[in-house]
Amino acid sequence: MAHAVVEERPLHMGLPISHGKLAMWLFLVTEIMFFTGLIGTYIVLRNGSKYWATPEQVHLIEWIGALNTFVLICSSLTVVLAHSAIARGDVKTTALYIAITLALGGVFLVIKAVEYKSKFEHKVLPGQIRYDRYDAEVSRSTNPDGIQYRRNVRNLLAEMLEGKEGHAAVTGPVKEKCQRIYDEIKSQESKPAGSAKAAEEQVKKISEEVQHLVHEHPELHLPYIIPYGNMWASCYFVMTGFHALHVLGGLVVFVIILIKAGIGSLEVQHSSFIELTGLYWHFVDIVWIFLFPLLYLV
């Protein structure tokens, strides 16, 4: 009696995903831990500080950050469309979507470079912010930051009002505003605050008035306090700098894909390569979606 022989399928050892995808996910796990550490540190420092720099004080413009967010979200869409096209064997369309993704990533970096330029112009750099405390409690220091700041602003305003020390004499409404701040400083100095908290509030009020004056009249070179500005700048450049490096790394891979398409070596079997590149790019986008509200909105 004949018996049918059933051929058993060989058992597949390991996870039910390709080695390339497994390696990419393991790499992304390490990247998640890296950025979690950076973002977590920023949150702890931010919540543990009595005051913190506002976007306006550090020359961050919310709509520019929102534009960069929109750009990256659009680039995530185009990389998905590129993977869909290569899966169908449409190399030409794949190359088109990859080129669009590359262009969008380039736009993101250009906008970020413009923001960095603004930080360098206004000296919002780690260790370069002279006044980053409202501290005016003399018992803690013989010359606390807040007292130094108020004295410096008073002297600068006096020079501007009188046209001394190379300053052009201010006139009109600007002179009135400068005179009002100057008079308020003199009044504070003649009647010292009764407590450390009250002294801080006095310095904070002067700094905010100077800040509004400078934003209305950028030609006035008056300093204002950026609370914990040096710490903020350190966090900002570390987080956005590493993110920008990851964006640049993704752009390099997109250039390689376009070169392969240009020489005719990009084929359907590269679908996995583009899919894994897309996974990495989505991760880069998600990191920015966390950074945007933390830096620009909170």
C-alpha positions as a Markdown table, in Angstrom:
| # | Residue | x | y | z |
|---|---|---|---|---|
| 1 | Met | 0.0 | 0.0 | 0.0 |
| 2 | Ala | 1.5 | 3.3 | -1.1 |
| 3 | His | 1.8 | 6.1 | 1.3 |
| 4 | Ala | 1.9 | 9.8 | 0.3 |
| 5 | Val | 5.0 | 11.5 | 1.4 |
| 6 | Val | 4.4 | 14.9 | 2.9 |
| 7 | Glu | 7.4 | 17.2 | 2.7 |
| 8 | Glu | 7.8 | 19.2 | 5.8 |
| 9 | Arg | 8.6 | 22.9 | 5.4 |
| 10 | Pro | 11.9 | 23.8 | 7.1 |
| 11 | Leu | 11.5 | 25.7 | 10.4 |
| 12 | His | 12.5 | 29.3 | 10.3 |
| 13 | Met | 14.7 | 30.2 | 13.3 |
| 14 | Gly | 14.5 | 33.7 | 14.8 |
| 15 | Leu | 12.0 | 36.5 | 14.4 |
| 16 | Pro | 9.6 | 36.6 | 11.5 |
| 17 | Ile | 11.2 | 39.7 | 10.0 |
| 18 | Ser | 14.2 | 40.2 | 7.7 |
| 19 | His | 17.7 | 40.6 | 9.2 |
| 20 | Gly | 17.9 | 44.1 | 7.7 |
| 21 | Lys | 14.7 | 45.3 | 9.4 |
| 22 | Leu | 15.7 | 43.7 | 12.7 |
| 23 | Ala | 19.0 | 45.5 | 12.6 |
| 24 | Met | 17.3 | 48.8 | 11.7 |
| 25 | Trp | 14.9 | 48.4 | 14.6 |
| 26 | Leu | 17.7 | 47.6 | 17.0 |
| 27 | Phe | 19.6 | 50.7 | 15.8 |
| 28 | Leu | 16.4 | 52.8 | 16.3 |
| 29 | Val | 16.0 | 51.5 | 19.8 |
| 30 | Thr | 19.5 | 52.9 | 20.7 |
| 31 | Glu | 18.6 | 56.2 | 19.0 |
| 32 | Ile | 15.4 | 56.4 | 21.0 |
| 33 | Met | 17.3 | 55.9 | 24.2 |
| 34 | Phe | 19.8 | 58.6 | 23.2 |
| 35 | Phe | 17.2 | 61.2 | 22.4 |
| 36 | Thr | 15.1 | 60.2 | 25.4 |
| 37 | Gly | 18.1 | 61.1 | 27.6 |
| 38 | Leu | 18.5 | 64.5 | 25.9 |
| 39 | Ile | 14.8 | 65.4 | 26.0 |
| 40 | Gly | 14.4 | 64.0 | 29.5 |
| 41 | Thr | 17.3 | 66.1 | 30.8 |
| 42 | Tyr | 15.8 | 69.2 | 29.2 |
| 43 | Ile | 12.4 | 68.5 | 30.8 |
| 44 | Val | 14.0 | 68.0 | 34.3 |
| 45 | Leu | 16.0 | 71.2 | 34.0 |
| 46 | Arg | 13.0 | 73.2 | 32.7 |
| 47 | Asn | 10.6 | 72.0 | 35.4 |
| 48 | Gly | 13.2 | 72.3 | 38.2 |
| 49 | Ser | 14.0 | 76.0 | 37.4 |
| 50 | Lys | 12.1 | 78.9 | 38.9 |
| 51 | Tyr | 12.4 | 80.9 | 35.7 |
| 52 | Trp | 13.2 | 79.8 | 32.1 |
| 53 | Ala | 13.9 | 81.5 | 28.8 |
| 54 | Thr | 10.9 | 82.2 | 26.7 |
| 55 | Pro | 10.9 | 81.8 | 22.9 |
| 56 | Glu | 10.8 | 85.5 | 22.4 |
| 57 | Gln | 13.8 | 86.1 | 24.7 |
| 58 | Val | 16.0 | 83.6 | 22.7 |
| 59 | His | 14.8 | 84.8 | 19.3 |
| 60 | Leu | 12.8 | 81.7 | 18.4 |
| 61 | Ile | 9.9 | 82.3 | 16.1 |
| 62 | Glu | 7.0 | 79.9 | 16.5 |
| 63 | Trp | 5.8 | 79.9 | 12.9 |
| 64 | Ile | 9.3 | 79.1 | 11.6 |
| 65 | Gly | 9.4 | 76.0 | 13.9 |
| 66 | Ala | 5.9 | 75.1 | 12.7 |
| 67 | Leu | 7.0 | 75.5 | 9.1 |
| 68 | Asn | 9.9 | 73.1 | 9.7 |
| 69 | Thr | 7.5 | 70.6 | 11.3 |
| 70 | Phe | 5.2 | 70.7 | 8.3 |
| 71 | Val | 8.2 | 70.3 | 5.9 |
| 72 | Leu | 9.4 | 67.1 | 7.7 |
| 73 | Ile | 5.8 | 65.7 | 7.9 |
| 74 | Cys | 5.5 | 66.2 | 4.1 |
| 75 | Ser | 8.9 | 64.5 | 3.6 |
| 76 | Ser | 7.6 | 61.5 | 5.5 |
| 77 | Leu | 4.7 | 61.2 | 3.1 |
| 78 | Thr | 7.0 | 61.4 | 0.0 |
| 79 | Val | 9.3 | 58.7 | 1.3 |
| 80 | Val | 6.3 | 56.4 | 1.8 |
| 81 | Leu | 5.1 | 57.1 | -1.7 |
| 82 | Ala | 8.7 | 56.3 | -2.9 |
| 83 | His | 8.5 | 52.9 | -1.2 |
| 84 | Ser | 5.1 | 52.2 | -2.7 |
| 85 | Ala | 6.4 | 53.1 | -6.2 |
| 86 | Ile | 9.5 | 50.9 | -6.0 |
| 87 | Ala | 7.3 | 48.0 | -4.8 |
| 88 | Arg | 5.4 | 48.4 | -8.1 |
| 89 | Gly | 8.7 | 48.5 | -10.1 |
| 90 | Asp | 8.2 | 52.2 | -11.0 |
| 91 | Val | 11.8 | 53.4 | -10.7 |
| 92 | Lys | 11.2 | 56.7 | -12.3 |
| 93 | Thr | 8.4 | 57.7 | -9.8 |
| 94 | Thr | 10.5 | 56.4 | -7.0 |
| 95 | Ala | 13.4 | 58.6 | -7.9 |
| 96 | Leu | 11.0 | 61.6 | -8.2 |
| 97 | Tyr | 9.6 | 61.1 | -4.7 |
| 98 | Ile | 13.1 | 60.5 | -3.2 |
| 99 | Ala | 14.3 | 63.8 | -4.9 |
| 100 | Ile | 11.3 | 65.6 | -3.3 |
| 101 | Thr | 12.2 | 64.1 | 0.1 |
| 102 | Leu | 15.8 | 65.2 | -0.4 |
| 103 | Ala | 14.7 | 68.7 | -1.3 |
| 104 | Leu | 12.4 | 68.9 | 1.8 |
| 105 | Gly | 15.1 | 67.7 | 4.1 |
| 106 | Gly | 17.4 | 70.4 | 2.6 |
| 107 | Val | 14.8 | 73.1 | 3.2 |
| 108 | Phe | 14.6 | 71.9 | 6.9 |
| 109 | Leu | 18.4 | 72.3 | 7.3 |
| 110 | Val | 18.4 | 75.7 | 5.6 |
| 111 | Ile | 15.7 | 77.0 | 7.9 |
| 112 | Lys | 17.6 | 75.6 | 10.9 |
| 113 | Ala | 20.8 | 77.3 | 9.6 |
| 114 | Val | 18.9 | 80.6 | 9.5 |
| 115 | Glu | 17.8 | 80.1 | 13.1 |
| 116 | Tyr | 21.4 | 79.3 | 14.2 |
| 117 | Lys | 22.6 | 82.4 | 12.4 |
| 118 | Ser | 20.1 | 84.5 | 14.5 |
| 119 | Lys | 21.5 | 82.9 | 17.7 |
| 120 | Phe | 25.0 | 83.7 | 16.8 |
| 121 | Glu | 24.1 | 87.3 | 15.9 |
| 122 | His | 22.4 | 87.8 | 19.2 |
| 123 | Lys | 25.0 | 85.9 | 21.2 |
| 124 | Val | 22.4 | 83.4 | 22.4 |
| 125 | Leu | 25.2 | 80.8 | 22.9 |
| 126 | Pro | 26.3 | 78.6 | 25.7 |
| 127 | Gly | 28.5 | 80.6 | 28.1 |
| 128 | Gln | 28.0 | 83.8 | 26.1 |
| 129 | Ile | 24.9 | 85.2 | 27.9 |
| 130 | Arg | 26.1 | 87.7 | 30.4 |
| 131 | Tyr | 22.9 | 88.1 | 32.4 |
| 132 | Asp | 20.9 | 84.9 | 33.0 |
| 133 | Arg | 19.6 | 85.4 | 36.6 |
| 134 | Tyr | 17.2 | 87.8 | 38.2 |
| 135 | Asp | 19.0 | 87.2 | 41.5 |
| 136 | Ala | 19.2 | 90.4 | 43.5 |
| 137 | Glu | 19.6 | 89.0 | 47.0 |
| 138 | Val | 22.7 | 90.7 | 48.4 |
| 139 | Ser | 23.0 | 88.1 | 51.3 |
| 140 | Arg | 23.9 | 85.5 | 48.7 |
| 141 | Ser | 26.5 | 87.6 | 46.9 |
| 142 | Thr | 28.2 | 91.0 | 47.4 |
| 143 | Asn | 27.3 | 91.8 | 43.8 |
| 144 | Pro | 24.5 | 89.6 | 42.5 |
| 145 | Asp | 23.6 | 89.4 | 38.8 |
| 146 | Gly | 20.4 | 91.3 | 39.1 |
| 147 | Ile | 22.0 | 94.2 | 40.8 |
| 148 | Gln | 24.8 | 94.3 | 38.3 |
| 149 | Tyr | 22.3 | 94.2 | 35.4 |
| 150 | Arg | 20.2 | 97.0 | 36.8 |
| 151 | Arg | 23.2 | 99.2 | 37.3 |
| 152 | Asn | 24.5 | 98.5 | 33.8 |
| 153 | Val | 21.2 | 99.3 | 32.2 |
| 154 | Arg | 21.0 | 102.5 | 34.2 |
| 155 | Asn | 24.4 | 103.6 | 33.0 |
| 156 | Leu | 23.6 | 102.7 | 29.4 |
| 157 | Leu | 20.3 | 104.6 | 29.5 |
| 158 | Ala | 22.0 | 107.7 | 31.0 |
| 159 | Glu | 24.6 | 107.6 | 28.1 |
| 160 | Met | 21.8 | 107.2 | 25.5 |
| 161 | Leu | 19.7 | 110.0 | 27.0 |
| 162 | Glu | 22.7 | 112.4 | 27.0 |
| 163 | Gly | 24.4 | 111.2 | 23.8 |
| 164 | Lys | 27.6 | 110.3 | 25.5 |
| 165 | Glu | 30.2 | 107.5 | 25.1 |
| 166 | Gly | 29.6 | 107.1 | 21.4 |
| 167 | His | 25.8 | 106.8 | 21.7 |
| 168 | Ala | 23.5 | 108.9 | 19.6 |
| 169 | Ala | 21.1 | 110.8 | 21.7 |
| 170 | Val | 17.6 | 109.2 | 21.6 |
| 171 | Thr | 14.7 | 111.5 | 20.7 |
| 172 | Gly | 10.9 | 111.5 | 20.6 |
| 173 | Pro | 8.9 | 108.5 | 21.9 |
| 174 | Val | 12.0 | 106.4 | 22.2 |
| 175 | Lys | 13.5 | 109.0 | 24.6 |
| 176 | Glu | 10.4 | 109.0 | 26.6 |
| 177 | Lys | 10.4 | 105.2 | 27.0 |
| 178 | Cys | 14.1 | 105.2 | 27.9 |
| 179 | Gln | 13.6 | 108.0 | 30.5 |
| 180 | Arg | 10.7 | 106.1 | 32.1 |
| 181 | Ile | 12.8 | 103.0 | 32.5 |
| 182 | Tyr | 15.7 | 105.1 | 33.8 |
| 183 | Asp | 13.5 | 106.8 | 36.4 |
| 184 | Glu | 12.1 | 103.5 | 37.5 |
| 185 | Ile | 15.6 | 102.1 | 38.1 |
| 186 | Lys | 16.6 | 105.2 | 40.1 |
| 187 | Ser | 13.4 | 104.8 | 42.1 |
| 188 | Gln | 14.1 | 101.1 | 42.9 |
| 189 | Glu | 17.7 | 102.0 | 43.9 |
| 190 | Ser | 16.6 | 104.8 | 46.2 |
| 191 | Lys | 14.1 | 102.5 | 47.9 |
| 192 | Pro | 15.6 | 98.9 | 48.2 |
| 193 | Ala | 13.2 | 96.0 | 48.3 |
| 194 | Gly | 12.3 | 94.5 | 51.6 |
| 195 | Ser | 12.9 | 90.9 | 50.6 |
| 196 | Ala | 14.8 | 88.8 | 48.1 |
| 197 | Lys | 11.7 | 87.9 | 46.2 |
| 198 | Ala | 10.6 | 91.5 | 45.9 |
| 199 | Ala | 14.1 | 92.5 | 44.7 |
| 200 | Glu | 13.9 | 89.8 | 42.0 |
| 201 | Glu | 10.5 | 91.0 | 40.9 |
| 202 | Gln | 11.9 | 94.5 | 40.6 |
| 203 | Val | 14.8 | 93.4 | 38.4 |
| 204 | Lys | 12.5 | 91.1 | 36.4 |
| 205 | Lys | 10.2 | 94.1 | 35.7 |
| 206 | Ile | 13.1 | 96.2 | 34.5 |
| 207 | Ser | 14.4 | 93.4 | 32.3 |
| 208 | Glu | 10.9 | 92.8 | 30.7 |
| 209 | Glu | 10.5 | 96.5 | 30.0 |
| 210 | Val | 13.9 | 96.7 | 28.3 |
| 211 | Gln | 13.1 | 93.5 | 26.3 |
| 212 | His | 9.9 | 95.1 | 24.9 |
| 213 | Leu | 11.7 | 98.3 | 24.2 |
| 214 | Val | 14.5 | 96.5 | 22.3 |
| 215 | His | 12.0 | 94.4 | 20.3 |
| 216 | Glu | 10.2 | 97.6 | 19.3 |
| 217 | His | 13.5 | 99.4 | 18.5 |
| 218 | Pro | 16.2 | 96.8 | 17.5 |
| 219 | Glu | 18.7 | 99.6 | 17.0 |
| 220 | Leu | 18.9 | 100.1 | 20.7 |
| 221 | His | 21.7 | 97.9 | 22.1 |
| 222 | Leu | 20.4 | 97.3 | 25.6 |
| 223 | Pro | 20.8 | 94.0 | 27.3 |
| 224 | Tyr | 18.0 | 92.1 | 29.0 |
| 225 | Ile | 18.1 | 89.1 | 31.3 |
| 226 | Ile | 17.5 | 85.7 | 29.7 |
| 227 | Pro | 16.7 | 83.5 | 32.7 |
| 228 | Tyr | 18.9 | 80.4 | 32.7 |
| 229 | Gly | 19.9 | 81.4 | 29.2 |
| 230 | Asn | 23.3 | 79.6 | 29.1 |
| 231 | Met | 21.6 | 76.4 | 30.2 |
| 232 | Trp | 18.9 | 76.8 | 27.7 |
| 233 | Ala | 21.4 | 77.5 | 24.9 |
| 234 | Ser | 23.4 | 74.4 | 25.8 |
| 235 | Cys | 20.2 | 72.2 | 25.7 |
| 236 | Tyr | 19.0 | 73.8 | 22.5 |
| 237 | Phe | 22.2 | 73.3 | 20.5 |
| 238 | Val | 22.8 | 69.8 | 21.7 |
| 239 | Met | 19.3 | 68.6 | 20.9 |
| 240 | Thr | 18.8 | 70.4 | 17.6 |
| 241 | Gly | 22.4 | 69.9 | 16.6 |
| 242 | Phe | 22.2 | 66.1 | 17.0 |
| 243 | His | 18.8 | 66.1 | 15.3 |
| 244 | Ala | 20.3 | 68.1 | 12.4 |
| 245 | Leu | 23.1 | 65.6 | 12.1 |
| 246 | His | 20.6 | 62.8 | 11.8 |
| 247 | Val | 18.7 | 64.7 | 9.1 |
| 248 | Leu | 22.0 | 65.2 | 7.2 |
| 249 | Gly | 22.7 | 61.5 | 7.5 |
| 250 | Gly | 19.3 | 60.7 | 6.0 |
| 251 | Leu | 20.0 | 63.1 | 3.1 |
| 252 | Val | 23.2 | 61.3 | 2.3 |
| 253 | Val | 21.3 | 58.1 | 1.9 |
| 254 | Phe | 18.7 | 59.7 | -0.3 |
| 255 | Val | 21.6 | 61.0 | -2.5 |
| 256 | Ile | 22.9 | 57.5 | -2.8 |
| 257 | Ile | 19.5 | 56.2 | -3.8 |
| 258 | Leu | 19.3 | 58.9 | -6.5 |
| 259 | Ile | 22.7 | 58.0 | -7.8 |
| 260 | Lys | 21.7 | 54.4 | -8.1 |
| 261 | Ala | 18.6 | 55.5 | -10.0 |
| 262 | Gly | 20.6 | 57.7 | -12.2 |
| 263 | Ile | 23.0 | 54.9 | -13.3 |
| 264 | Gly | 20.2 | 52.5 | -13.7 |
| 265 | Ser | 21.0 | 50.1 | -10.8 |
| 266 | Leu | 17.9 | 50.9 | -8.7 |
| 267 | Glu | 15.5 | 48.0 | -9.1 |
| 268 | Val | 12.6 | 46.3 | -7.4 |
| 269 | Gln | 14.9 | 44.3 | -5.1 |
| 270 | His | 15.9 | 47.5 | -3.5 |
| 271 | Ser | 12.4 | 47.9 | -2.1 |
| 272 | Ser | 13.7 | 46.8 | 1.3 |
| 273 | Phe | 16.5 | 49.3 | 1.3 |
| 274 | Ile | 14.1 | 52.1 | 0.7 |
| 275 | Glu | 11.7 | 50.8 | 3.3 |
| 276 | Leu | 14.5 | 50.7 | 5.9 |
| 277 | Thr | 15.6 | 54.2 | 4.9 |
| 278 | Gly | 12.0 | 55.3 | 5.4 |
| 279 | Leu | 11.9 | 53.8 | 8.9 |
| 280 | Tyr | 14.9 | 55.9 | 9.8 |
| 281 | Trp | 13.4 | 59.0 | 8.3 |
| 282 | His | 10.1 | 58.6 | 10.2 |
| 283 | Phe | 12.1 | 58.3 | 13.4 |
| 284 | Val | 13.9 | 61.6 | 12.6 |
| 285 | Asp | 10.6 | 63.3 | 12.0 |
| 286 | Ile | 9.1 | 62.0 | 15.3 |
| 287 | Val | 12.1 | 63.3 | 17.2 |
| 288 | Trp | 11.4 | 66.8 | 15.8 |
| 289 | Ile | 7.7 | 66.5 | 16.6 |
| 290 | Phe | 8.8 | 66.2 | 20.3 |
| 291 | Leu | 11.4 | 69.0 | 20.1 |
| 292 | Phe | 9.1 | 71.5 | 18.4 |
| 293 | Pro | 6.6 | 72.0 | 21.3 |
| 294 | Leu | 9.3 | 71.7 | 24.0 |
| 295 | Leu | 11.4 | 74.5 | 22.5 |
| 296 | Tyr | 9.0 | 76.7 | 20.7 |
| 297 | Leu | 5.6 | 76.4 | 22.5 |
| 298 | Val | 6.2 | 75.5 | 26.2 |
